[in-house]
Amino acid sequence: TASRTVTISPTSSTLSTVVRAPAPSLPGQAIYVQADLRPRGGLPSGSIEFSSGTDSCTATLPESGCLLRVPTSNVNITATYSGDGEFGPANALAVPHTVTDSTKLRLPTASSGD
């Protein structure tokens, strides 16, 4: 008898990153980052890793976000889906996030109402 091996490629997915944080953030502040994972049919498993270049956090599906600590300067936040047996890996485009030195923030001042 003859045998044949059939390889089934994982279905592709798209991934985008959403930063839910005040802009600008302060150095070292933890911000909530979230991914929008859109597979082509079905429910993916696995995890999404977010990175600021100096720190990272991981969301295990079905969770879609986590807290990420930002460095002392502006940063590009990336997200990567690891894929699973059914869905292929995906990378999101980097999202810029502004980080400002707290000494440069302007606080509102009270004005007198004469």
Secondary structure as UniProt FT lines:
FT   STRAND          13..20
FT   TURN            27..28
FT   STRAND          30..39
FT   STRAND          47..51
FT   STRAND          56..60
FT   TURN            61..62
FT   STRAND          65..69
FT   STRAND          75..81
FT   STRAND          90..91
FT   STRAND          95..97
FT   HELIX           102..104
//
